[in-house]
Amino acid sequence: FPLIYKAFPAKNILITNIMQDQVHRNGEPDFIYQILKKTINKNMRVFVNNDEPRSASFAEYAGEAVYFGADKFAEAFYKNGFTDVTLPCPICSSKIEFEFLNLSNTGRFKCSGCGFASESLSKDFVIAASDTDFENGNCTVKGTSCVIPYNMPSMVYNLSAVLAVCDSL
């Protein structure tokens, strides 16, 4: 990303998530986070996943942020056991606490230390999928019914991201 940005200084950057689901291809998430953090600057508009703490934190370093996300899925789950692993806050390194999880480390969150949290979905600058129905393969975004191309939670976030970009541009 830093090398590409040097050659093509993009003004709009989409960041869906920085999670451990692709470590073998992308590397350790905190290492990747630090690389991206050094390149994101106040001349950029970032489109960030409102429900994924690392992605959402990039709003602090950019000139403008547009948030995308999803309301709680019927299939959402919780981590509330002693041995459950969460991620540290990308701002202050305290524990991130999740109200619910739609995907691993992706859902409504708040930092137990500094208060960094998901933006309220009632705000106009958040494009969020709602009424997600995996059985019938659809959800609603900004009052419009949308087809989920694949019956996977990540596809709802991808759809929400694409619509945030389209809506903003």
PARO-135296 format. One record per residue (C-alpha): residue number from 1; residue in one letter; x, y, z. Coordinates in pm, 1 decimal. Layout:
<kolvos>
<kolvo mido="NUM" keti="a" X="X" Y="Y" Z="Z"/>
...
</kolvos>
This chain:
<kolvos>
<kolvo mido="1" keti="f" X="0.0" Y="0.0" Z="0.0"/>
<kolvo mido="2" keti="p" X="270.8" Y="258.2" Z="80.9"/>
<kolvo mido="3" keti="l" X="450.2" Y="185.8" Z="-248.6"/>
<kolvo mido="4" keti="i" X="131.2" Y="199.4" Z="-451.8"/>
<kolvo mido="5" keti="y" X="21.9" Y="517.6" Z="-275.6"/>
<kolvo mido="6" keti="k" X="354.8" Y="681.9" Z="-358.5"/>
<kolvo mido="7" keti="a" X="295.7" Y="613.3" Z="-729.1"/>
<kolvo mido="8" keti="f" X="-82.2" Y="673.4" Z="-722.3"/>
<kolvo mido="9" keti="p" X="-178.0" Y="903.0" Z="-431.3"/>
<kolvo mido="10" keti="a" X="-539.4" Y="797.7" Z="-395.3"/>
<kolvo mido="11" keti="k" X="-789.7" Y="1031.6" Z="-231.8"/>
<kolvo mido="12" keti="n" X="-1042.6" Y="757.1" Z="-147.6"/>
<kolvo mido="13" keti="i" X="-948.9" Y="437.0" Z="36.2"/>
<kolvo mido="14" keti="l" X="-1182.6" Y="149.9" Z="129.2"/>
<kolvo mido="15" keti="i" X="-1083.4" Y="-63.0" Z="429.1"/>
<kolvo mido="16" keti="t" X="-1316.5" Y="-354.2" Z="496.4"/>
<kolvo mido="17" keti="n" X="-1134.1" Y="-523.0" Z="784.0"/>
<kolvo mido="18" keti="i" X="-796.3" Y="-619.2" Z="919.4"/>
<kolvo mido="19" keti="m" X="-854.7" Y="-957.5" Z="1077.8"/>
<kolvo mido="20" keti="q" X="-668.5" Y="-1284.1" Z="1124.2"/>
<kolvo mido="21" keti="d" X="-877.0" Y="-1470.4" Z="866.8"/>
<kolvo mido="22" keti="q" X="-608.1" Y="-1436.0" Z="596.1"/>
<kolvo mido="23" keti="v" X="-283.3" Y="-1440.5" Z="797.8"/>
<kolvo mido="24" keti="h" X="-116.1" Y="-1681.9" Z="556.3"/>
<kolvo mido="25" keti="r" X="-166.6" Y="-1433.1" Z="270.0"/>
<kolvo mido="26" keti="n" X="-171.3" Y="-1092.7" Z="437.4"/>
<kolvo mido="27" keti="g" X="42.1" Y="-1128.6" Z="748.3"/>
<kolvo mido="28" keti="e" X="-28.7" Y="-1053.6" Z="1111.7"/>
<kolvo mido="29" keti="p" X="-313.1" Y="-795.8" Z="1144.7"/>
<kolvo mido="30" keti="d" X="-133.5" Y="-555.9" Z="1380.7"/>
<kolvo mido="31" keti="f" X="170.0" Y="-547.4" Z="1150.0"/>
<kolvo mido="32" keti="i" X="-56.7" Y="-468.2" Z="852.7"/>
<kolvo mido="33" keti="y" X="-239.8" Y="-208.7" Z="1062.9"/>
<kolvo mido="34" keti="q" X="85.8" Y="-22.5" Z="1136.6"/>
<kolvo mido="35" keti="i" X="181.0" Y="-17.7" Z="767.5"/>
<kolvo mido="36" keti="l" X="-157.4" Y="126.2" Z="667.3"/>
<kolvo mido="37" keti="k" X="-158.6" Y="374.0" Z="956.4"/>
<kolvo mido="38" keti="k" X="168.7" Y="529.5" Z="833.6"/>
<kolvo mido="39" keti="t" X="21.1" Y="594.5" Z="489.2"/>
<kolvo mido="40" keti="i" X="-330.7" Y="716.5" Z="568.0"/>
<kolvo mido="41" keti="n" X="-333.3" Y="1094.6" Z="590.2"/>
<kolvo mido="42" keti="k" X="-556.5" Y="1402.5" Z="611.6"/>
<kolvo mido="43" keti="n" X="-572.9" Y="1429.1" Z="228.9"/>
<kolvo mido="44" keti="m" X="-772.3" Y="1104.1" Z="212.3"/>
<kolvo mido="45" keti="r" X="-1131.4" Y="1003.9" Z="256.6"/>
<kolvo mido="46" keti="v" X="-1151.7" Y="658.5" Z="410.0"/>
<kolvo mido="47" keti="f" X="-1446.6" Y="423.6" Z="386.0"/>
<kolvo mido="48" keti="v" X="-1422.5" Y="215.2" Z="701.9"/>
<kolvo mido="49" keti="n" X="-1609.6" Y="-75.1" Z="854.9"/>
<kolvo mido="50" keti="n" X="-1801.3" Y="72.7" Z="1148.1"/>
<kolvo mido="51" keti="d" X="-1812.0" Y="-268.1" Z="1318.1"/>
<kolvo mido="52" keti="e" X="-1444.5" Y="-368.0" Z="1291.7"/>
<kolvo mido="53" keti="p" X="-1225.4" Y="-176.1" Z="1540.8"/>
<kolvo mido="54" keti="r" X="-903.1" Y="-162.2" Z="1340.5"/>
<kolvo mido="55" keti="s" X="-1080.0" Y="-45.8" Z="1026.1"/>
<kolvo mido="56" keti="a" X="-1295.6" Y="209.7" Z="1210.6"/>
<kolvo mido="57" keti="s" X="-992.5" Y="360.1" Z="1385.3"/>
<kolvo mido="58" keti="f" X="-845.7" Y="481.2" Z="1055.4"/>
<kolvo mido="59" keti="a" X="-1108.9" Y="756.8" Z="1057.2"/>
<kolvo mido="60" keti="e" X="-889.0" Y="933.5" Z="1313.0"/>
<kolvo mido="61" keti="y" X="-598.8" Y="964.0" Z="1067.6"/>
<kolvo mido="62" keti="a" X="-789.8" Y="1061.5" Z="751.4"/>
<kolvo mido="63" keti="g" X="-936.5" Y="1394.2" Z="648.3"/>
<kolvo mido="64" keti="e" X="-1284.7" Y="1246.1" Z="613.6"/>
<kolvo mido="65" keti="a" X="-1449.8" Y="915.7" Z="703.3"/>
<kolvo mido="66" keti="v" X="-1753.3" Y="738.0" Z="569.0"/>
<kolvo mido="67" keti="y" X="-1870.3" Y="445.6" Z="778.3"/>
<kolvo mido="68" keti="f" X="-2042.7" Y="129.2" Z="662.0"/>
<kolvo mido="69" keti="g" X="-2166.2" Y="-166.7" Z="861.4"/>
<kolvo mido="70" keti="a" X="-2459.2" Y="-388.9" Z="946.9"/>
<kolvo mido="71" keti="d" X="-2724.6" Y="-409.3" Z="1212.2"/>
<kolvo mido="72" keti="k" X="-2720.9" Y="-713.5" Z="1437.2"/>
<kolvo mido="73" keti="f" X="-2784.4" Y="-1035.0" Z="1243.0"/>
<kolvo mido="74" keti="a" X="-3031.1" Y="-1291.0" Z="1379.7"/>
<kolvo mido="75" keti="e" X="-2728.2" Y="-1524.4" Z="1373.5"/>
<kolvo mido="76" keti="a" X="-2510.1" Y="-1286.8" Z="1580.1"/>
<kolvo mido="77" keti="f" X="-2312.8" Y="-1440.0" Z="1865.1"/>
<kolvo mido="78" keti="y" X="-2136.8" Y="-1331.4" Z="2183.4"/>
<kolvo mido="79" keti="k" X="-1797.0" Y="-1379.8" Z="2344.3"/>
<kolvo mido="80" keti="n" X="-1841.5" Y="-1358.7" Z="2716.2"/>
<kolvo mido="81" keti="g" X="-1637.7" Y="-1644.8" Z="2857.2"/>
<kolvo mido="82" keti="f" X="-1314.3" Y="-1609.8" Z="3051.1"/>
<kolvo mido="83" keti="t" X="-1106.6" Y="-1770.0" Z="2774.5"/>
<kolvo mido="84" keti="d" X="-1260.2" Y="-1576.6" Z="2485.1"/>
<kolvo mido="85" keti="v" X="-1006.6" Y="-1374.7" Z="2292.5"/>
<kolvo mido="86" keti="t" X="-1077.5" Y="-1025.3" Z="2168.7"/>
<kolvo mido="87" keti="l" X="-846.2" Y="-766.8" Z="2021.1"/>
<kolvo mido="88" keti="p" X="-682.2" Y="-469.5" Z="2189.3"/>
<kolvo mido="89" keti="c" X="-809.5" Y="-121.9" Z="2112.5"/>
<kolvo mido="90" keti="p" X="-612.7" Y="19.8" Z="1818.1"/>
<kolvo mido="91" keti="i" X="-612.3" Y="359.7" Z="1992.7"/>
<kolvo mido="92" keti="c" X="-508.5" Y="279.8" Z="2353.7"/>
<kolvo mido="93" keti="s" X="-454.8" Y="-102.5" Z="2365.4"/>
<kolvo mido="94" keti="s" X="-727.3" Y="-161.7" Z="2628.7"/>
<kolvo mido="95" keti="k" X="-979.3" Y="-442.5" Z="2587.0"/>
<kolvo mido="96" keti="i" X="-1244.7" Y="-405.7" Z="2317.8"/>
<kolvo mido="97" keti="e" X="-1586.1" Y="-519.1" Z="2441.7"/>
<kolvo mido="98" keti="f" X="-1849.5" Y="-628.9" Z="2193.5"/>
<kolvo mido="99" keti="e" X="-2223.7" Y="-587.4" Z="2239.7"/>
<kolvo mido="100" keti="f" X="-2263.4" Y="-860.1" Z="1974.6"/>
<kolvo mido="101" keti="l" X="-2061.2" Y="-1015.7" Z="1693.4"/>
<kolvo mido="102" keti="n" X="-2177.9" Y="-1061.9" Z="1335.7"/>
<kolvo mido="103" keti="l" X="-1834.4" Y="-1201.8" Z="1244.4"/>
<kolvo mido="104" keti="s" X="-1525.1" Y="-1270.8" Z="1450.7"/>
<kolvo mido="105" keti="n" X="-1422.2" Y="-936.6" Z="1607.9"/>
<kolvo mido="106" keti="t" X="-1683.9" Y="-755.4" Z="1397.3"/>
<kolvo mido="107" keti="g" X="-1993.8" Y="-612.3" Z="1561.2"/>
<kolvo mido="108" keti="r" X="-2102.3" Y="-324.9" Z="1783.3"/>
<kolvo mido="109" keti="f" X="-1803.4" Y="-244.9" Z="2007.9"/>
<kolvo mido="110" keti="k" X="-1662.4" Y="-10.1" Z="2269.2"/>
<kolvo mido="111" keti="c" X="-1316.5" Y="19.9" Z="2422.2"/>
<kolvo mido="112" keti="s" X="-1309.5" Y="-34.0" Z="2797.7"/>
<kolvo mido="113" keti="g" X="-1027.9" Y="222.5" Z="2830.3"/>
<kolvo mido="114" keti="c" X="-1058.8" Y="524.8" Z="2601.0"/>
<kolvo mido="115" keti="g" X="-1423.9" Y="485.5" Z="2495.1"/>
<kolvo mido="116" keti="f" X="-1347.7" Y="442.2" Z="2121.7"/>
<kolvo mido="117" keti="a" X="-1664.2" Y="282.1" Z="1981.2"/>
<kolvo mido="118" keti="s" X="-1875.7" Y="202.5" Z="1678.2"/>
<kolvo mido="119" keti="e" X="-2049.0" Y="510.5" Z="1546.2"/>
<kolvo mido="120" keti="s" X="-2422.2" Y="523.8" Z="1603.0"/>
<kolvo mido="121" keti="l" X="-2607.8" Y="372.9" Z="1309.6"/>
<kolvo mido="122" keti="s" X="-2863.9" Y="651.2" Z="1341.0"/>
<kolvo mido="123" keti="k" X="-2606.2" Y="898.6" Z="1208.4"/>
<kolvo mido="124" keti="d" X="-2646.6" Y="999.3" Z="843.5"/>
<kolvo mido="125" keti="f" X="-2284.6" Y="921.2" Z="759.0"/>
<kolvo mido="126" keti="v" X="-2321.1" Y="550.2" Z="833.1"/>
<kolvo mido="127" keti="i" X="-2440.4" Y="323.2" Z="550.9"/>
<kolvo mido="128" keti="a" X="-2567.4" Y="9.1" Z="721.9"/>
<kolvo mido="129" keti="a" X="-2738.3" Y="-305.3" Z="605.9"/>
<kolvo mido="130" keti="s" X="-3044.4" Y="-396.5" Z="812.0"/>
<kolvo mido="131" keti="d" X="-3310.0" Y="-666.2" Z="815.9"/>
<kolvo mido="132" keti="t" X="-3056.8" Y="-921.0" Z="692.0"/>
<kolvo mido="133" keti="d" X="-3225.4" Y="-1247.7" Z="598.7"/>
<kolvo mido="134" keti="f" X="-2972.9" Y="-1513.5" Z="503.7"/>
<kolvo mido="135" keti="e" X="-3240.5" Y="-1774.5" Z="437.4"/>
<kolvo mido="136" keti="n" X="-3393.2" Y="-1561.8" Z="159.7"/>
<kolvo mido="137" keti="g" X="-3065.9" Y="-1391.3" Z="62.3"/>
<kolvo mido="138" keti="n" X="-3155.2" Y="-1026.9" Z="111.7"/>
<kolvo mido="139" keti="c" X="-3111.6" Y="-721.5" Z="330.3"/>
<kolvo mido="140" keti="t" X="-3212.6" Y="-356.3" Z="328.8"/>
<kolvo mido="141" keti="v" X="-2977.3" Y="-62.2" Z="278.4"/>
<kolvo mido="142" keti="k" X="-3108.3" Y="295.4" Z="293.8"/>
<kolvo mido="143" keti="g" X="-3465.1" Y="171.3" Z="246.5"/>
<kolvo mido="144" keti="t" X="-3381.8" Y="-35.8" Z="-61.7"/>
<kolvo mido="145" keti="s" X="-3406.0" Y="-414.4" Z="-67.0"/>
<kolvo mido="146" keti="c" X="-3078.0" Y="-571.7" Z="-181.0"/>
<kolvo mido="147" keti="v" X="-2985.3" Y="-924.2" Z="-282.9"/>
<kolvo mido="148" keti="i" X="-2696.5" Y="-1078.9" Z="-91.6"/>
<kolvo mido="149" keti="p" X="-2486.6" Y="-1241.3" Z="-367.8"/>
<kolvo mido="150" keti="y" X="-2357.8" Y="-1518.6" Z="-140.8"/>
<kolvo mido="151" keti="n" X="-2517.3" Y="-1642.7" Z="178.5"/>
<kolvo mido="152" keti="m" X="-2229.4" Y="-1521.6" Z="398.9"/>
<kolvo mido="153" keti="p" X="-2207.4" Y="-1249.3" Z="665.0"/>
<kolvo mido="154" keti="s" X="-1898.4" Y="-1097.2" Z="499.8"/>
<kolvo mido="155" keti="m" X="-2103.2" Y="-1039.4" Z="183.8"/>
<kolvo mido="156" keti="v" X="-2342.4" Y="-813.1" Z="377.1"/>
<kolvo mido="157" keti="y" X="-2046.0" Y="-601.4" Z="484.3"/>
<kolvo mido="158" keti="n" X="-1907.2" Y="-600.0" Z="129.5"/>
<kolvo mido="159" keti="l" X="-2244.9" Y="-487.0" Z="-5.1"/>
<kolvo mido="160" keti="s" X="-2268.5" Y="-214.8" Z="257.1"/>
<kolvo mido="161" keti="a" X="-1912.3" Y="-100.2" Z="169.3"/>
<kolvo mido="162" keti="v" X="-1985.6" Y="-79.2" Z="-203.0"/>
<kolvo mido="163" keti="l" X="-2304.9" Y="115.5" Z="-142.1"/>
<kolvo mido="164" keti="a" X="-2122.3" Y="356.8" Z="91.4"/>
<kolvo mido="165" keti="v" X="-1867.5" Y="427.9" Z="-180.4"/>
<kolvo mido="166" keti="c" X="-2135.7" Y="469.2" Z="-449.3"/>
<kolvo mido="167" keti="d" X="-2349.8" Y="689.4" Z="-225.9"/>
<kolvo mido="168" keti="s" X="-2054.5" Y="915.8" Z="-144.5"/>
<kolvo mido="169" keti="l" X="-1912.4" Y="944.9" Z="-495.9"/>
</kolvos>
